[in-house]
Amino acid sequence: MDAEVTIFDKIVSGQIKANIVYQDDLCLAFHDVNPQAPVHILLIPKQRNGLTQLSKAQEHNKEVLGHLLFTVTKIVELVDELKQGFRIVINDGENGGQSVWHLHLHIIGGEQLTWPPGSSGTQKK
């Protein structure tokens, strides 16, 4: 799947415009066009390098994975609505709700979030 160009690749290359919140050499953060909360930011590595999903991560991805999480702290400093709290979500695979095969973190906040998030429509017995 890594060879297929994703919408996120097109955002990184500038082919598709995005409302960018933060970027550096390794990652890019932008507002989700379909927000699930008052603040919904997507954070992606600029180079997939095999990271189509978290469960596909390998030893050589450790640096960028740590960088993504550390970058969340920088984004929180830039977005006042996140300073009272936020949630990070990574959807992995079809059953996990992943729709773009380029690892991405959802940073959501701007309101009181509830627990548990999501629903499968079934209950544990």
MMTF fields as JSON, N, C-alpha, C and O atoms, coordinates in Angstrom:
{
  "mmtfVersion": "1.0.0",
  "mmtfProducer": "UNKNOWN",
  "numBonds": 499,
  "numAtoms": 500,
  "numGroups": 125,
  "numChains": 1,
  "numModels": 1,
  "chainsPerModel": [1],
  "groupsPerChain": [125],
  "chainIdList": ["A"],
  "bondAtomList": [4, 2, 8, 6, 12, 10, 16, 14, 20, 18, 24, 22, 28, 26, 32, 30, 36, 34, 40, 38, 44, 42, 48, 46, 52, 50, 56, 54, 60, 58, 64, 62, 68, 66, 72, 70, 76, 74, 80, 78, 84, 82, 88, 86, 92, 90, 96, 94, 100, 98, 104, 102, 108, 106, 112, 110, 116, 114, 120, 118, 124, 122, 128, 126, 132, 130, 136, 134, 140, 138, 144, 142, 148, 146, 152, 150, 156, 154, 160, 158, 164, 162, 168, 166, 172, 170, 176, 174, 180, 178, 184, 182, 188, 186, 192, 190, 196, 194, 200, 198, 204, 202, 208, 206, 212, 210, 216, 214, 220, 218, 224, 222, 228, 226, 232, 230, 236, 234, 240, 238, 244, 242, 248, 246, 252, 250, 256, 254, 260, 258, 264, 262, 268, 266, 272, 270, 276, 274, 280, 278, 284, 282, 288, 286, 292, 290, 296, 294, 300, 298, 304, 302, 308, 306, 312, 310, 316, 314, 320, 318, 324, 322, 328, 326, 332, 330, 336, 334, 340, 338, 344, 342, 348, 346, 352, 350, 356, 354, 360, 358, 364, 362, 368, 366, 372, 370, 376, 374, 380, 378, 384, 382, 388, 386, 392, 390, 396, 394, 400, 398, 404, 402, 408, 406, 412, 410, 416, 414, 420, 418, 424, 422, 428, 426, 432, 430, 436, 434, 440, 438, 444, 442, 448, 446, 452, 450, 456, 454, 460, 458, 464, 462, 468, 466, 472, 470, 476, 474, 480, 478, 484, 482, 488, 486, 492, 490, 496, 494],
  "bondOrderList": [1, 1, 1, 1, 1, 1, 1, 1, 1, 1, 1, 1, 1, 1, 1, 1, 1, 1, 1, 1, 1, 1, 1, 1, 1, 1, 1, 1, 1, 1, 1, 1, 1, 1, 1, 1, 1, 1, 1, 1, 1, 1, 1, 1, 1, 1, 1, 1, 1, 1, 1, 1, 1, 1, 1, 1, 1, 1, 1, 1, 1, 1, 1, 1, 1, 1, 1, 1, 1, 1, 1, 1, 1, 1, 1, 1, 1, 1, 1, 1, 1, 1, 1, 1, 1, 1, 1, 1, 1, 1, 1, 1, 1, 1, 1, 1, 1, 1, 1, 1, 1, 1, 1, 1, 1, 1, 1, 1, 1, 1, 1, 1, 1, 1, 1, 1, 1, 1, 1, 1, 1, 1, 1, 1],
  "groupList": [{"groupName": "MET", "atomNameList": ["N", "CA", "C", "O"], "elementList": ["N", "C", "C", "O"], "formalChargeList": [0, 0, 0, 0], "bondAtomList": [1, 0, 2, 1, 3, 2], "bondOrderList": [1, 1, 2], "singleLetterCode": "M", "chemCompType": "L-PEPTIDE LINKING"}, {"groupName": "ASP", "atomNameList": ["N", "CA", "C", "O"], "elementList": ["N", "C", "C", "O"], "formalChargeList": [0, 0, 0, 0], "bondAtomList": [1, 0, 2, 1, 3, 2], "bondOrderList": [1, 1, 2], "singleLetterCode": "D", "chemCompType": "L-PEPTIDE LINKING"}, {"groupName": "ALA", "atomNameList": ["N", "CA", "C", "O"], "elementList": ["N", "C", "C", "O"], "formalChargeList": [0, 0, 0, 0], "bondAtomList": [1, 0, 2, 1, 3, 2], "bondOrderList": [1, 1, 2], "singleLetterCode": "A", "chemCompType": "L-PEPTIDE LINKING"}, {"groupName": "GLU", "atomNameList": ["N", "CA", "C", "O"], "elementList": ["N", "C", "C", "O"], "formalChargeList": [0, 0, 0, 0], "bondAtomList": [1, 0, 2, 1, 3, 2], "bondOrderList": [1, 1, 2], "singleLetterCode": "E", "chemCompType": "L-PEPTIDE LINKING"}, {"groupName": "VAL", "atomNameList": ["N", "CA", "C", "O"], "elementList": ["N", "C", "C", "O"], "formalChargeList": [0, 0, 0, 0], "bondAtomList": [1, 0, 2, 1, 3, 2], "bondOrderList": [1, 1, 2], "singleLetterCode": "V", "chemCompType": "L-PEPTIDE LINKING"}, {"groupName": "THR", "atomNameList": ["N", "CA", "C", "O"], "elementList": ["N", "C", "C", "O"], "formalChargeList": [0, 0, 0, 0], "bondAtomList": [1, 0, 2, 1, 3, 2], "bondOrderList": [1, 1, 2], "singleLetterCode": "T", "chemCompType": "L-PEPTIDE LINKING"}, {"groupName": "ILE", "atomNameList": ["N", "CA", "C", "O"], "elementList": ["N", "C", "C", "O"], "formalChargeList": [0, 0, 0, 0], "bondAtomList": [1, 0, 2, 1, 3, 2], "bondOrderList": [1, 1, 2], "singleLetterCode": "I", "chemCompType": "L-PEPTIDE LINKING"}, {"groupName": "PHE", "atomNameList": ["N", "CA", "C", "O"], "elementList": ["N", "C", "C", "O"], "formalChargeList": [0, 0, 0, 0], "bondAtomList": [1, 0, 2, 1, 3, 2], "bondOrderList": [1, 1, 2], "singleLetterCode": "F", "chemCompType": "L-PEPTIDE LINKING"}, {"groupName": "LYS", "atomNameList": ["N", "CA", "C", "O"], "elementList": ["N", "C", "C", "O"], "formalChargeList": [0, 0, 0, 0], "bondAtomList": [1, 0, 2, 1, 3, 2], "bondOrderList": [1, 1, 2], "singleLetterCode": "K", "chemCompType": "L-PEPTIDE LINKING"}, {"groupName": "SER", "atomNameList": ["N", "CA", "C", "O"], "elementList": ["N", "C", "C", "O"], "formalChargeList": [0, 0, 0, 0], "bondAtomList": [1, 0, 2, 1, 3, 2], "bondOrderList": [1, 1, 2], "singleLetterCode": "S", "chemCompType": "L-PEPTIDE LINKING"}, {"groupName": "GLY", "atomNameList": ["N", "CA", "C", "O"], "elementList": ["N", "C", "C", "O"], "formalChargeList": [0, 0, 0, 0], "bondAtomList": [1, 0, 2, 1, 3, 2], "bondOrderList": [1, 1, 2], "singleLetterCode": "G", "chemCompType": "PEPTIDE LINKING"}, {"groupName": "GLN", "atomNameList": ["N", "CA", "C", "O"], "elementList": ["N", "C", "C", "O"], "formalChargeList": [0, 0, 0, 0], "bondAtomList": [1, 0, 2, 1, 3, 2], "bondOrderList": [1, 1, 2], "singleLetterCode": "Q", "chemCompType": "L-PEPTIDE LINKING"}, {"groupName": "ASN", "atomNameList": ["N", "CA", "C", "O"], "elementList": ["N", "C", "C", "O"], "formalChargeList": [0, 0, 0, 0], "bondAtomList": [1, 0, 2, 1, 3, 2], "bondOrderList": [1, 1, 2], "singleLetterCode": "N", "chemCompType": "L-PEPTIDE LINKING"}, {"groupName": "TYR", "atomNameList": ["N", "CA", "C", "O"], "elementList": ["N", "C", "C", "O"], "formalChargeList": [0, 0, 0, 0], "bondAtomList": [1, 0, 2, 1, 3, 2], "bondOrderList": [1, 1, 2], "singleLetterCode": "Y", "chemCompType": "L-PEPTIDE LINKING"}, {"groupName": "LEU", "atomNameList": ["N", "CA", "C", "O"], "elementList": ["N", "C", "C", "O"], "formalChargeList": [0, 0, 0, 0], "bondAtomList": [1, 0, 2, 1, 3, 2], "bondOrderList": [1, 1, 2], "singleLetterCode": "L", "chemCompType": "L-PEPTIDE LINKING"}, {"groupName": "CYS", "atomNameList": ["N", "CA", "C", "O"], "elementList": ["N", "C", "C", "O"], "formalChargeList": [0, 0, 0, 0], "bondAtomList": [1, 0, 2, 1, 3, 2], "bondOrderList": [1, 1, 2], "singleLetterCode": "C", "chemCompType": "L-PEPTIDE LINKING"}, {"groupName": "HIS", "atomNameList": ["N", "CA", "C", "O"], "elementList": ["N", "C", "C", "O"], "formalChargeList": [0, 0, 0, 0], "bondAtomList": [1, 0, 2, 1, 3, 2], "bondOrderList": [1, 1, 2], "singleLetterCode": "H", "chemCompType": "L-PEPTIDE LINKING"}, {"groupName": "PRO", "atomNameList": ["N", "CA", "C", "O"], "elementList": ["N", "C", "C", "O"], "formalChargeList": [0, 0, 0, 0], "bondAtomList": [1, 0, 2, 1, 3, 2], "bondOrderList": [1, 1, 2], "singleLetterCode": "P", "chemCompType": "L-PEPTIDE LINKING"}, {"groupName": "ARG", "atomNameList": ["N", "CA", "C", "O"], "elementList": ["N", "C", "C", "O"], "formalChargeList": [0, 0, 0, 0], "bondAtomList": [1, 0, 2, 1, 3, 2], "bondOrderList": [1, 1, 2], "singleLetterCode": "R", "chemCompType": "L-PEPTIDE LINKING"}, {"groupName": "TRP", "atomNameList": ["N", "CA", "C", "O"], "elementList": ["N", "C", "C", "O"], "formalChargeList": [0, 0, 0, 0], "bondAtomList": [1, 0, 2, 1, 3, 2], "bondOrderList": [1, 1, 2], "singleLetterCode": "W", "chemCompType": "L-PEPTIDE LINKING"}],
  "groupTypeList": [0, 1, 2, 3, 4, 5, 6, 7, 1, 8, 6, 4, 9, 10, 11, 6, 8, 2, 12, 6, 4, 13, 11, 1, 1, 14, 15, 14, 2, 7, 16, 1, 4, 12, 17, 11, 2, 17, 4, 16, 6, 14, 14, 6, 17, 8, 11, 18, 12, 10, 14, 5, 11, 14, 9, 8, 2, 11, 3, 16, 12, 8, 3, 4, 14, 10, 16, 14, 14, 7, 5, 4, 5, 8, 6, 4, 3, 14, 4, 1, 3, 14, 8, 11, 10, 7, 18, 6, 4, 6, 12, 1, 10, 3, 12, 10, 10, 11, 9, 4, 19, 16, 14, 16, 14, 16, 6, 6, 10, 10, 3, 11, 14, 5, 19, 17, 17, 10, 9, 9, 10, 5, 11, 8, 8],
  "groupIdList": [1, 2, 3, 4, 5, 6, 7, 8, 9, 10, 11, 12, 13, 14, 15, 16, 17, 18, 19, 20, 21, 22, 23, 24, 25, 26, 27, 28, 29, 30, 31, 32, 33, 34, 35, 36, 37, 38, 39, 40, 41, 42, 43, 44, 45, 46, 47, 48, 49, 50, 51, 52, 53, 54, 55, 56, 57, 58, 59, 60, 61, 62, 63, 64, 65, 66, 67, 68, 69, 70, 71, 72, 73, 74, 75, 76, 77, 78, 79, 80, 81, 82, 83, 84, 85, 86, 87, 88, 89, 90, 91, 92, 93, 94, 95, 96, 97, 98, 99, 100, 101, 102, 103, 104, 105, 106, 107, 108, 109, 110, 111, 112, 113, 114, 115, 116, 117, 118, 119, 120, 121, 122, 123, 124, 125],
  "secStructList": [7, 6, 6, 1, 7, 7, 2, 2, 2, 2, 2, 2, 2, 6, 1, 1, 7, 7, 7, 3, 3, 3, 3, 7, 1, 1, 3, 3, 3, 3, 3, 7, 1, 1, 7, 1, 1, 1, 3, 3, 3, 3, 3, 3, 3, 1, 1, 7, 6, 6, 7, 1, 1, 4, 4, 4, 7, 7, 4, 4, 4, 2, 2, 2, 2, 2, 2, 2, 2, 2, 2, 2, 2, 2, 2, 2, 2, 2, 7, 4, 4, 4, 6, 6, 7, 3, 3, 3, 3, 7, 7, 7, 6, 6, 6, 6, 6, 7, 7, 1, 1, 1, 7, 7, 3, 3, 3, 3, 3, 1, 1, 7, 7, 7, 1, 1, 7, 7, 7, 7, 1, 7, 7, 7, 7],
  "xCoordList": [0.802, 0.0, 0.84, 0.332, 2.107, 2.943, 3.161, 3.41, 3.076, 3.331, 2.157, 2.342, 0.966, -0.193, -0.135, 0.137, -0.39, -0.398, -1.701, -2.786, -1.577, -2.754, -3.055, -2.254, -4.214, -4.575, -3.558, -3.279, -3.003, -2.01, -0.707, -0.053, -0.322, 0.858, 0.646, 1.564, -0.57, -0.874, -0.883, -0.551, -1.257, -1.196, 0.264, 0.644, 1.081, 2.515, 3.179, 3.989, 2.847, 3.479, 2.914, 3.481, 1.808, 1.196, 0.174, -0.382, -0.09, -1.1, -2.505, -3.371, -2.726, -4.008, -3.723, -2.8, -4.514, -4.337, -4.927, -5.907, -4.316, -4.796, -4.594, -3.742, -5.397, -5.268, -4.211, -4.526, -2.963, -1.824, -1.691, -1.771, -1.483, -1.296, 0.189, 0.658, 0.924, 2.336, 3.013, 2.398, 4.296, 5.093, 6.56, 7.001, 7.299, 8.747, 9.296, 8.566, 10.538, 11.147, 10.515, 10.523, 9.962, 9.457, 7.941, 7.433, 7.21, 5.765, 4.997, 5.551, 3.691, 2.781, 1.471, 0.943, 0.952, -0.325, -1.277, -0.897, -2.515, -3.515, -4.902, -5.125, -5.828, -7.197, -7.899, -7.787, -8.621, -9.409, -10.572, -11.217, -10.843, -11.952, -13.305, -14.35, -13.291, -14.509, -14.356, -14.256, -14.337, -14.015, -15.063, -16.265, -14.566, -15.414, -15.508, -16.131, -14.894, -14.906, -14.609, -14.193, -14.819, -14.517, -13.094, -12.87, -12.135, -10.775, -10.456, -10.554, -10.078, -9.719, -8.583, -8.782, -7.4, -6.179, -5.601, -5.578, -5.14, -4.451, -2.952, -2.509, -2.185, -0.728, -0.162, -0.438, 0.638, 1.155, 2.665, 3.217, 3.336, 4.732, 4.762, 3.931, 5.702, 5.787, 6.17, 5.716, 6.988, 7.377, 6.763, 7.005, 5.982, 5.378, 6.428, 6.361, 7.39, 8.478, 7.96, 8.509, 6.889, 6.292, 5.222, 4.546, 5.048, 4.055, 2.671, 2.138, 2.11, 0.734, -0.235, -1.343, 0.172, -0.627, 0.318, 1.423, -0.116, 0.747, 1.203, 2.355, 0.337, 0.705, 1.767, 2.302, 2.072, 3.125, 4.463, 5.437, 4.524, 5.758, 6.889, 6.688, 8.091, 9.287, 10.327, 10.14, 11.407, 12.476, 12.899, 13.106, 13.03, 13.502, 12.471, 12.791, 11.252, 10.218, 10.181, 9.433, 10.984, 10.894, 11.101, 10.388, 12.057, 12.348, 11.142, 10.755, 10.553, 9.434, 8.204, 7.426, 8.014, 6.881, 7.005, 6.032, 8.186, 8.417, 8.279, 7.737, 8.766, 8.681, 7.227, 6.873, 6.394, 4.977, 4.346, 3.645, 4.588, 3.995, 4.548, 3.794, 5.848, 6.425, 5.865, 5.655, 5.626, 5.094, 3.713, 3.338, 2.954, 1.64, 1.787, 0.942, 2.839, 3.02, 3.213, 2.759, 3.876, 4.065, 2.739, 2.463, 1.929, 0.623, -0.286, -1.012, -0.251, -1.065, -0.679, -1.547, 0.585, 1.016, 0.486, 0.304, 0.238, -0.249, -1.771, -2.294, -2.476, -3.938, -4.523, -4.565, -4.971, -5.453, -6.537, -6.566, -7.435, -8.558, -8.108, -8.893, -6.869, -6.356, -5.685, -5.391, -5.443, -4.688, -5.436, -4.813, -6.764, -7.548, -7.625, -8.127, -7.14, -7.146, -7.462, -8.038, -7.076, -7.26, -7.159, -6.808, -7.464, -7.331, -6.561, -6.738, -5.701, -4.992, -5.578, -5.685, -5.954, -6.532, -5.733, -5.416, -5.409, -4.801, -5.684, -5.764, -6.341, -7.137, -6.194, -5.358, -6.332, -5.442, -6.255, -6.958, -6.143, -6.82, -8.301, -8.869, -8.899, -10.309, -11.211, -12.083, -11.021, -11.861, -11.608, -12.458, -10.451, -10.126, -10.619, -10.44, -11.239, -11.789, -10.815, -11.093, -9.683, -8.718, -9.233, -9.686, -9.156, -9.64, -8.555, -8.708, -7.464, -6.333, -5.118, -4.77, -4.478, -3.363, -2.037, -1.115, -1.991, -0.824, -1.003, -1.961, -0.105, -0.276, -0.635, -0.016, -1.639, -2.001, -2.585, -3.289, -2.276, -2.796, -3.911, -3.764, -5.017, -6.103, -5.888, -5.805, -5.799, -5.715, -7.049, -7.342, -7.857, -9.203, -9.405, -8.878, -10.173, -10.445, -11.318, -12.071, -11.201, -12.011, -13.348, -14.164, -13.583, -14.811, -14.548, -13.527, -15.482, -15.389, -15.635, -16.709, -14.661, -14.778, -15.321, -15.041, -16.087, -16.681, -15.905, -15.084, -16.174, -15.541, -16.61, -17.507, -16.599, -15.601, -15.899, -17.058, -14.861, -15.076, -15.501, -15.135, -16.256, -16.622, -17.573, -17.826, -18.09, -19.016, -19.02, -18.937, -19.117, -19.182, -20.61, -20.893, -21.507, -22.88, -23.1, -24.22, -22.028, -22.15, -21.635, -20.87, -22.049, -21.604, -20.869, -21.171, -19.892, -19.193, -20.115, -20.908, -20.0, -20.812, -19.924, -20.412],
  "yCoordList": [-1.208, 0.0, 1.265, 2.326, 1.192, 2.369, 3.066, 4.272, 2.347, 2.94, 3.796, 4.684, 3.542, 4.317, 5.719, 5.884, 6.714, 8.098, 8.337, 8.036, 8.887, 9.185, 10.682, 11.486, 11.03, 12.447, 13.181, 14.358, 12.488, 13.125, 13.383, 14.399, 12.477, 12.729, 13.987, 14.787, 14.152, 15.328, 16.609, 17.677, 16.514, 17.686, 18.029, 19.198, 17.032, 17.266, 17.907, 18.822, 17.438, 17.962, 19.308, 19.958, 19.733, 21.006, 20.901, 21.917, 19.695, 19.508, 19.795, 20.238, 19.541, 19.829, 20.78, 20.56, 21.831, 22.823, 22.304, 21.559, 22.708, 22.354, 23.554, 24.409, 23.592, 24.628, 24.146, 23.478, 24.494, 23.975, 24.678, 25.902, 23.854, 24.338, 24.381, 25.314, 23.36, 23.231, 22.329, 21.418, 22.604, 21.667, 21.85, 22.928, 20.778, 20.804, 19.834, 19.434, 19.459, 18.585, 17.204, 16.574, 16.716, 15.35, 15.21, 14.17, 16.255, 16.078, 17.331, 18.421, 17.121, 18.184, 18.008, 16.899, 19.1, 19.077, 20.066, 21.186, 19.632, 20.477, 20.132, 19.046, 21.073, 20.865, 19.832, 19.863, 18.919, 17.905, 18.602, 19.471, 18.228, 18.83, 18.271, 18.815, 17.196, 16.599, 16.455, 15.337, 17.581, 17.529, 16.777, 16.872, 16.032, 15.285, 15.953, 15.418, 17.113, 17.915, 19.353, 19.596, 20.317, 21.712, 21.908, 22.729, 21.163, 21.169, 19.739, 18.817, 19.556, 18.231, 18.432, 18.881, 18.092, 18.289, 16.927, 16.025, 16.778, 15.569, 15.84, 16.874, 14.917, 15.026, 13.82, 12.675, 14.09, 13.008, 13.123, 14.223, 11.983, 12.065, 12.496, 12.053, 13.347, 13.799, 12.665, 12.628, 11.755, 10.59, 9.356, 9.101, 8.599, 7.396, 6.368, 5.81, 6.11, 5.181, 3.863, 3.333, 3.349, 2.094, 2.25, 1.277, 3.45, 3.674, 3.928, 5.034, 2.911, 3.029, 2.925, 3.457, 2.243, 2.131, 1.798, 1.301, 2.071, 1.88, 0.437, 0.19, -0.511, -1.921, -2.374, -3.476, -1.549, -1.863, -1.223, -1.365, -0.518, 0.164, -0.835, -1.962, -0.379, -1.197, -0.403, 0.78, -1.062, -0.451, 0.913, 1.85, 1.038, 2.301, 3.431, 4.576, 3.138, 4.166, 4.775, 5.722, 4.241, 4.684, 6.187, 6.832, 6.742, 8.17, 9.022, 9.928, 8.744, 9.566, 9.345, 10.276, 8.134, 7.884, 8.717, 9.327, 8.741, 9.572, 11.047, 11.817, 11.431, 12.827, 13.271, 14.382, 12.409, 12.749, 13.03, 14.029, 12.164, 12.384, 13.636, 14.392, 13.869, 15.083, 16.33, 17.353, 16.248, 17.392, 17.794, 18.961, 16.858, 17.195, 18.308, 19.202, 18.269, 19.313, 20.687, 21.695, 20.731, 22.003, 22.509, 23.708, 21.596, 21.97, 22.506, 23.477, 21.881, 22.346, 23.78, 24.579, 24.105, 25.48, 26.479, 27.652, 26.033, 26.918, 27.052, 28.044, 26.069, 26.033, 26.125, 25.133, 27.318, 27.562, 26.593, 26.191, 26.21, 25.339, 23.953, 23.227, 23.581, 22.273, 22.311, 21.263, 23.502, 23.629, 23.079, 22.773, 22.947, 22.388, 20.868, 20.231, 20.285, 18.839, 18.45, 19.225, 17.236, 16.754, 15.243, 14.638, 14.645, 13.204, 12.954, 13.664, 11.936, 11.496, 10.149, 9.239, 10.031, 8.786, 8.365, 9.185, 7.067, 6.483, 5.321, 4.319, 5.443, 4.344, 3.422, 3.887, 2.119, 1.163, 0.06, -0.706, -0.002, -1.055, -0.774, 0.154, -1.593, -1.399, -1.465, -0.611, -2.456, -2.573, -1.464, -1.181, -0.841, 0.286, 1.613, 2.655, 1.58, 2.8, 3.593, 4.745, 3.007, 3.729, 3.835, 2.85, 5.049, 5.246, 5.759, 5.667, 6.297, 6.752, 5.951, 5.927, 5.295, 4.391, 5.142, 4.89, 6.063, 6.884, 7.174, 7.847, 6.684, 6.86, 8.298, 9.228, 8.486, 9.823, 9.785, 8.849, 10.823, 11.003, 12.029, 13.077, 11.723, 12.681, 13.347, 12.663, 14.65, 15.403, 16.12, 17.037, 15.703, 16.261, 16.881, 16.401, 17.946, 18.636, 19.847, 19.919, 20.804, 22.008, 21.875, 22.796, 20.727, 20.497, 19.332, 18.651, 19.116, 17.959, 16.698, 16.537, 15.812, 14.57, 13.478, 13.469, 12.577, 11.509, 10.208, 10.067, 9.266, 7.963, 6.906, 7.133, 5.794, 5.404, 6.016, 6.272, 6.254, 6.775, 5.658, 4.498, 6.011, 5.046, 3.975, 3.831, 3.232, 2.158, 1.176, 1.56, -0.086, -1.107, -1.586, -2.341, -1.145, -1.599, -2.936, -3.444, -3.509, -4.753, -4.527, -3.596, -5.367, -5.248, -6.514, -7.613, -6.326, -7.492, -8.183, -7.543, -9.498, -10.254, -10.91, -11.593],
  "zCoordList": [0.0, 0.0, 0.0, -0.361, 0.391, 0.511, -0.822, -0.843, -1.937, -3.246, -3.727, -4.559, -3.217, -3.635, -3.038, -1.848, -3.861, -3.394, -2.639, -3.136, -1.426, -0.609, -0.639, -1.116, -0.124, -0.015, 0.86, 0.632, 1.862, 2.725, 1.98, 2.214, 1.085, 0.248, -0.585, -0.763, -1.092, -1.917, -1.092, -1.606, 0.174, 1.061, 1.333, 1.271, 1.631, 1.891, 0.677, 0.829, -0.525, -1.741, -2.179, -3.057, -1.582, -1.95, -3.062, -3.48, -3.554, -4.605, -4.095, -4.851, -2.811, -2.16, -1.013, -0.23, -0.916, 0.143, 1.445, 1.447, 2.545, 3.873, 4.791, 4.55, 5.847, 6.864, 7.861, 8.845, 7.589, 8.339, 9.683, 9.785, 10.718, 12.085, 12.426, 13.077, 11.98, 12.332, 11.306, 10.751, 11.069, 10.284, 10.611, 11.009, 10.434, 10.552, 9.504, 8.597, 9.612, 8.605, 8.54, 7.483, 9.661, 9.726, 9.665, 9.247, 10.081, 10.177, 9.778, 9.633, 9.607, 9.194, 9.952, 10.04, 10.495, 11.21, 10.547, 10.207, 10.371, 9.717, 10.248, 10.784, 10.091, 10.547, 9.673, 8.447, 10.314, 9.608, 8.908, 9.494, 7.661, 6.918, 7.364, 7.005, 8.139, 8.674, 10.188, 10.694, 10.92, 12.348, 13.17, 12.923, 14.151, 15.063, 16.431, 17.348, 16.561, 17.786, 17.375, 16.242, 18.284, 17.927, 17.404, 16.515, 17.948, 17.422, 17.006, 17.815, 15.759, 15.24, 14.251, 13.122, 14.704, 13.924, 13.574, 14.412, 12.353, 11.924, 11.898, 11.397, 12.434, 12.453, 11.724, 12.084, 10.691, 9.843, 9.676, 9.725, 9.476, 9.055, 7.592, 6.798, 7.233, 5.839, 4.899, 3.756, 5.362, 4.575, 5.233, 6.413, 4.492, 5.075, 5.47, 6.565, 4.601, 4.907, 5.49, 6.456, 4.879, 5.33, 6.385, 6.72, 6.921, 7.981, 7.4, 7.49, 6.814, 6.334, 7.497, 7.433, 8.56, 9.777, 10.93, 10.71, 12.154, 13.317, 13.451, 13.808, 13.175, 13.332, 12.327, 12.452, 11.348, 10.372, 10.741, 10.002, 11.88, 12.29, 12.48, 12.933, 12.117, 12.274, 13.05, 13.336, 13.381, 14.175, 13.621, 14.393, 12.304, 11.714, 11.818, 11.498, 12.254, 12.406, 13.804, 14.045, 14.73, 16.125, 16.284, 17.053, 15.576, 15.728, 15.328, 16.066, 14.182, 13.735, 14.615, 14.821, 15.136, 16.03, 17.307, 17.751, 17.886, 19.063, 18.742, 19.534, 17.59, 17.168, 17.027, 17.422, 16.468, 16.323, 17.685, 17.85, 18.651, 19.974, 20.634, 21.248, 20.518, 21.097, 20.416, 21.068, 19.124, 18.376, 18.864, 18.751, 19.401, 19.962, 20.999, 21.063, 21.808, 22.822, 22.182, 22.725, 21.046, 20.333, 19.773, 19.802, 19.269, 18.715, 19.813, 19.599, 20.988, 22.112, 22.488, 22.84, 22.418, 22.708, 21.689, 22.014, 20.469, 19.411, 19.379, 18.872, 19.911, 19.819, 21.227, 21.954, 21.604, 22.966, 23.413, 24.576, 22.497, 22.861, 23.332, 23.942, 23.059, 23.486, 24.856, 25.431, 25.381, 26.629, 27.838, 28.854, 27.75, 28.861, 28.788, 29.714, 27.711, 27.543, 26.114, 25.35, 25.769, 24.4, 24.406, 25.418, 23.286, 23.107, 21.823, 20.833, 21.845, 20.648, 20.252, 21.074, 18.987, 18.471, 17.249, 16.387, 17.183, 15.99, 15.576, 16.286, 14.446, 13.913, 13.141, 12.367, 13.356, 12.704, 12.03, 12.689, 10.722, 9.969, 9.755, 10.329, 8.922, 8.579, 9.805, 9.969, 10.667, 11.853, 12.86, 13.705, 12.772, 13.637, 13.091, 13.723, 11.922, 11.337, 10.485, 10.151, 10.126, 9.306, 7.875, 7.293, 7.314, 5.945, 5.003, 3.785, 5.541, 4.722, 5.161, 6.341, 4.202, 4.508, 4.551, 3.775, 5.483, 5.805, 7.288, 7.668, 8.132, 9.571, 9.893, 9.376, 10.749, 11.184, 12.581, 12.96, 13.335, 14.674, 14.598, 13.969, 15.239, 15.404, 16.763, 17.783, 16.78, 18.032, 18.158, 17.39, 19.123, 19.237, 20.616, 21.62, 20.633, 21.887, 21.654, 20.683, 22.571, 22.481, 23.179, 23.143, 23.819, 24.586, 25.542, 25.445, 26.462, 27.353, 26.533, 25.952, 26.48, 25.729, 26.651, 27.85, 26.087, 26.886, 26.728, 25.822, 27.617, 27.584, 27.762, 28.573, 27.095, 26.107, 24.755, 24.429, 23.963, 22.616, 21.67, 21.859, 20.675, 19.633, 20.117, 21.313, 19.169, 19.495, 18.357, 17.19, 18.692, 17.652, 17.447, 16.516, 18.318, 18.225, 18.915, 18.951, 19.464, 20.215, 21.625, 21.875, 22.527, 23.902, 24.306, 23.839, 25.191, 25.75, 26.729, 27.419, 26.778, 27.745, 28.754, 29.654]
}
